[in-house]
Amino acid sequence: MAEEDKIVFANGKGEFWTDERCYITELHNCDASPEASLAVARVEVGVTTQLHSLTGVIERYIVRQGEGNLEIDGVKQRLQVGDQAVIPAGAAQRIENTGAVDLEFYCLCTPRFFPESYVNLEQ
């Protein structure tokens, strides 16, 4: 690995809104690390994210604030702070914030997330 590929500087992008009905802050998603990406998702109170799947990408959620119901391939499971979920590649998924505060969770994707891997299942 070249010396210039060992450090990844902040992209300055910050939190942004997605059509998935949540906010995303990308913490790590770069060419220097194609094997994984890491983001924080924030879902507002009462919101359910868009039903979707990720082609060829396994996603892991790690809840850091709030609570909600995660649906994977039609099966719902309640999640709260500290809980983790592994979402298989291609699985239909969405999460509903059922709490009184914004639901925040880490999204660890392997391999790294690309917008082209996202499939909207509500169309």
N, C-alpha and C positions, 0 to 999 in steps of 0.2 A: 504494500500500500504506500502510495506516495505521501510524503510529509504533509502536503496541502490537503489531503483527504482525511487526515486524522482529527481535525477540528472542524466542527460545523457551527457557524455563527448564526445567531438568532435571525430569523427572517423578517421580524418586525411586523408581521401580518396581524398578530393578535387574534382576538375572537371574531368570528364571522358567522352570519346567518346562513343556513342551508335550506334547500327545498324539502329536506327531510323533516322540517319543522323543529329544528334544534340549532343550537349554537355550537360551533367547533373551535377549539384552539389546538392547532397542530404543534406538538412539542418536538416531534422528530419524524421527518419524512423526507429523505434525501437520497441522491444517487450513491453516496458513500456507504449507505447501509440498506441495500435492497432487500435484505432478509426480514425486515420488520419496520413498522411505523408505530408511533404513539401519539395519541391525541386525548384531549379532554372534551367530552360532550356535556352540554347543559340543556336540560329539558325543563321548560317552565311549568309551573303548577297547573294541573288539569290537562296538559297536552299529551297526546299520543303521537309518536313519531310515525313517519310513513312506513308502510309495509314494504320491505325490500329484501334483497339478498346481495351477497358479494360473490362474484364469480371468481373461483380460484383463491379466495382469501379466507383464512380462519380468523375470527375476531374474538377477542376476550374482553369482557366488561369487568371492571373492578370499581364498585360503588364507593365514592368518597363522601357524598352528602345526599341526604334525602332517602326516598323510598319509592318503589314502583313495581309494576307488573311487567315482566319480560315475557314475550311470546316468541317461541321458536317452533316453527313448523306446526302451529296450532295449539301447542302446549304452553300454558301460562304458569309462571313461577314468580312468587313474590321475592323481591330483592330489597335489602337495606344495607346500611353502611358496613363495609368490610366484605360483603358477599361478592362472589366472583362467578362468572358464567363463561363457558366456552361455546361459541356459536360456530358450527361446522360450515365450511365453504358451501355456498349454494343454498343454505337453509333460509326459509322465509322468516323474517324477524321484525319486531317492533317493540317499543317499550313505552309504557304509560306512566306518567308521574302521578302517583296517588297520594303524595304527601302534602305538607303545608309549606314546604320550601322548594326551591329549584332542585331538581335531581341532577347530580353531577357524577360522572363516572369516567374512568380511564378507558380508552379503546386501544388495545394492543392488537395490531394486525400482522399476520405472517402469511405470505410475504407482505411487503409494504403495500399500503392502500394506494390505488390509482382511481381517479374518478371513473375511468372506463370499466372498472370492476363492479360498480354500483348498478343494480337493476331495480327500477321502480316497479313494484308488483301491484300498484294501485291503478295503473293505466289500463 
